[in-house]
Amino acid sequence: MAQAQFQQETSPRGEFVRQPNRFTGRVTAKSTSAPGEGPDEQGRWPLESGRYRLIWSRACPWAHRAVIVRKLLGLEDAISLGTVDPIRDERGWRFSLDPGGRDPVLGIEFLAEAYLLTDPEYQGRVTVPVLVDTLTRQVVTNDYPQLTLDLSTEWTPLATKDPNLLPSELRPEMDRLMQDIYEDVNNGVYRCGFAVGQEAYDEAYSRLFSRLDQLEQRLSHQRYLFGDHVTEADVRLFTTLVRFDAVYHNHFKCNRNKLSEMPSLWRYARDLYSLPGFGDTVDFDQIKRHYYGTHAQINPGGIVPQGPDLSAWTS
Ligand SMILES: N[C@@H](CCC(=O)N[C@@H](CS)C(=O)NCC(=O)O)C(=O)O
């Protein structure tokens, strides 16, 4: 069997099995801690404007969704944003885009510093997105699915916009659809790309395209996943779709067809792209350089392809 990109996260059958999210702290107005204090007995950090810093990579779909939701909710002043270099070196994500190579607020060079300060025994991958407490430089959470749900629900007192991304009457159906989209599409493209067994790849590929066919059908008669209103489910699907033709189709072998060959999904993704918070947070150059440049088992030479032509996203 071929060498896996992430040995620790590969099953004996060659499937990619994503590591669990190590840090699961939550920021909420329900915390009984005073401002400036750490989490209360139930692990709840106090809600404070300007205290927490979201770290993202422009390349990463999981981090991208947090940045979109933060913007849609108008939380930019409440939660500051730090950006890592799309190319990791052997020490992982680094702040080499910042002057002096350090995050200007946290003062660290590598994201791993915050992880190890919080858990000196941490041995997993150091991932984005992550919410960091600027007072202690401790990681609050890298639990990206909970993070965006909390932005919509627990951060309401600091939000300056109310896009209603999680309409309560739709929640049960949204949760089911978001789970299907996670398994087959968001994580499905990684299960294709990081599979090191033919069967594991075939299964992930078939689930990915069956789910995309289903979504194509759904979107043939409605503008967004839940009608005329953008919800968090759209944010979650968008961050994978916008990377599809640029990287997943080729680099992760998700190549039955391009997104641009699925008319409803293509119309839908470009519609979202045109909305504030979506297209203006996409950086195709960093996306391509990250994927093609950092997965040595998949693309040993690190060559970043010139194509495809992405101009249709904006035309
Ligand atoms: N936190 C999640 C997902 C987030 C994630 O995988 N982010 C990627 C970027 S898209 C990352 O930070 N990878 C770092 C690495 O692979 O070393 C996980 O632990 O699997």
The ligand as a Gaussian input file, in Angstrom:
#p B3LYP/6-31G(d) Opt

LIG

0 1
 N       -9.491000      20.420000      13.181000
 C       -9.767000      19.449000      12.182000
 C       -9.918000      19.965000      10.767000
 C       -9.181000      21.189000      10.385000
 C       -8.062000      20.859000       9.445000
 O       -7.792000      19.686000       9.121000
 N       -7.379000      21.899000       8.995000
 C       -6.240000      21.691000       8.131000
 C       -6.174000      22.722000       7.040000
 S       -7.489000      22.554000       5.893000
 C       -4.990000      21.833000       8.939000
 O       -4.870000      22.726000       9.748000
 N       -4.026000      20.943000       8.701000
 C       -2.783000      20.962000       9.364000
 C       -1.971000      19.730000       9.064000
 O       -2.436000      18.896000       8.279000
 O       -0.871000      19.613000       9.600000
 C       -8.848000      18.260000      12.274000
 O       -8.149000      18.195000      13.289000
 O       -8.873000      17.395000      11.414000

